[in-house]
Amino acid sequence: MSKQEMCCSPLVSAPLGEAEAVEFAPLFKALGDPVRLRLFSLIASHEGGEACVCDLTGAFDLSGPTISHHLKSLKQSGLVDAERRGTWVYYRVRPDTLARVGALAAVPAQS
């Protein structure tokens, strides 16, 4: 029995490769800020995973421009999409990105 076999549990799924890590890093960086994590959670918690910026600002003791800055970071990272409707902007969680992040965070079942 090799030294590695004695001390290491076997892999049950493939770990991230370099290209995947580079792809996911901006998403986790965006979610690494507590305000952005809360904003993302608030958007995802609304019906249809969509919320008007007017529904988000009241949850924070921050200025509108600061909230907009954080929402811009979430959009640039690919976690949310934005759509202007009249004078308001609506933010929507991107289901494809959410599914990829969820799959990455899922722990394989142990047999």
Residue pairs with C-beta under 8 A, 6 or more apart in sequence:
12 108
12 110
13 108
16 24
16 104
24 100
24 101
24 104
26 77
26 78
27 77
27 78
27 79
27 97
27 101
29 77
30 36
30 73
30 74
30 76
30 77
30 79
31 37
31 40
31 79
33 70
33 73
35 60
35 62
35 66
35 67
35 70
36 70
36 73
36 74
38 59
38 60
39 56
39 67
39 70
39 71
39 74
40 74
40 79
40 80
40 93
42 51
42 55
42 56
42 59
43 49
43 50
43 51
43 56
43 80
43 91
43 92
43 93
44 93
44 98
46 55
48 92
49 92
49 93
49 95
49 98
50 90
50 91
50 92
50 93
51 90
51 91
52 88
52 89
52 90
52 91
53 67
53 68
53 71
53 88
53 89
53 90
53 91
54 88
56 67
56 71
56 91
57 64
57 67
60 67
71 80
71 82
71 89
71 91
74 80
74 91
75 81
75 82
75 91
78 94
78 97
79 93
79 94
79 97
79 98
80 91
80 92
80 93
80 94
81 91
81 92
81 94
82 89
82 90
82 91
82 92
83 89
83 90
83 92
84 90
